[in-house]
Amino acid sequence: MAVVLVARALSADIALHEASLRGGTFARNVAAPFVDTAVRAGDAAASKGLVTVVESRLRDGSIVHVKLWSSDGKVIWSDEKDLIGRKFTMDEEIVALFGTSNVVADISDLSKVENVEERGAGRLLEVYAGAVDADQHPVVIESYWSTDRLDSDQSLILGRLTALAVGSMLILTLFVLPLALSLARRVERAQAERSAMLRHALAASDLERRRMAEDLHDGLIQDLSALGYALPVILDELPPEAHEAREVVEVVRPALAKDIASLRGLVTDLYPADPSREGLIAALGVLSTRAHASGVTVSVDVAPEFDGVSKEAIQLSYRVLREGLRNVLKHAHASRADLVAAVEGEEAVVTVTDDGVGPTAEPAAAGHLGLRLLEDTLADIGGELSLEDREGGGTRLVARFPPGFSSDWQP
């Protein structure tokens, strides 16, 4: 579009400049010398010379119409016979041409009364040129020129500018393309490095959780369990009259058993030991029990098809369900949550739904670091994570990924 506008402007400037030169030359050297007192008086015989030179130009098509004006606004002569002798109001810039050799040129405005005859000719180049006649009286000669040259110049300029623009774009592309390819390779390398760092971070995190789970199981839980076994022996050794000591032991025994059960649940939460469908169900059962203590009823449904998924898929499913349930307990103000793991076609589909207040943010939003890490992890293995409104109210977290994936990512 810009090229077309530039081409029009340039061609119009060129055409008007050329029309000004031709109109000025025609006025001063061709038409004006044939105008004298007799022609001004309307003598037809005296006007023959003027008619001859003008009509020759009209026949060859170089000029379309001609008018000769006196300073009082009278048409001295015109190829349009009915205008001769009539007076019209002239614009100030045309009046200013009398007594000068100046020229005014423009694309024709045929709205004036004296331009009725020219309207059928379409767009023309309109030239007003100041001159003096044979008796040295000032006149203005109005001539109309064809726009054929304007149109041809416009086509020529448009073609050249288009070629220039296309050539410039090609040159720019040749310079920019290597830079773009280099940038794309850098972005690809950066994404690969980011994915590798994420996998390493996740592996390190899971390794640390496994070590913590092992330390708790083999250390603190074993010690507390041994203490729990010792309490009945201590109680038997206490004399019957040691009522206060016996009461303390009776209070400590159930509290210690409860703490041991909580620690075992924490160990399972940190790292479920059994990477199988049954192990997943058991680990989710622990999560369900703990959520129930917080006032949220949790149902667990792991499809039989999950027996065929990979160990990595089982462990990733657990991570998604655990993180989703954590967000329900923390943000949703829900009374119920459903944990579902199924296989649909070529995808493992893991969902967490609740009846709470609805999603407060997208998975990658600030404050949801666990979901962000899961989202990136799923993207690395060709999966996806979405958080959406649940029909009827609440939230639905959905993870989709290949059920048989196995890579250097270690859950």
Number of C-alpha atoms within 10 A of each C-alpha: 6 7 16 16 12 15 22 19 13 17 22 21 14 16 26 23 15 15 26 23 16 17 28 25 15 19 28 19 12 14 22 24 17 18 23 17 13 12 17 18 13 14 11 11 10 17 18 13 15 17 18 11 14 20 17 12 16 16 10 9 12 15 21 21 23 23 20 24 27 18 17 12 18 19 21 22 26 20 16 13 8 10 18 17 17 12 15 15 12 15 9 8 11 19 18 14 21 21 16 14 17 16 22 19 22 18 16 17 13 18 10 11 9 16 13 10 13 18 14 9 11 10 17 23 24 25 26 26 28 26 26 22 19 13 12 13 16 19 27 33 29 23 26 24 25 20 20 14 16 22 15 13 19 23 16 14 19 20 15 14 16 15 12 13 13 12 12 12 12 12 12 11 13 11 11 12 12 11 12 12 11 12 12 12 12 12 12 12 12 12 12 13 12 13 17 15 12 17 20 15 14 18 16 14 13 16 15 14 16 18 14 15 22 17 14 17 18 11 12 14 20 14 14 16 16 11 14 18 12 12 16 13 10 12 17 10 10 13 10 10 8 10 10 9 14 18 11 11 15 14 10 14 16 12 12 16 15 12 14 20 14 15 18 17 18 18 22 21 19 20 23 21 16 16 18 20 22 14 17 20 17 16 23 24 16 17 21 22 14 17 19 14 9 11 13 20 17 21 13 18 12 18 12 12 14 19 13 14 18 18 20 19 22 24 22 21 24 24 20 24 26 21 18 24 25 15 18 28 19 10 14 21 17 20 16 20 26 18 23 18 25 19 20 11 9 11 16 22 20 22 21 24 27 28 20 19 15 22 20 13 12 14 21 18 11 10 10 14 13 17 24 17 17 21 19 19 20 19 15 17 14 12 18 17 23 15 22 17 16 16 9 8 14 21 24 21 26 19 23 22 23 19 25 15 14 13 7 9 18 16 18
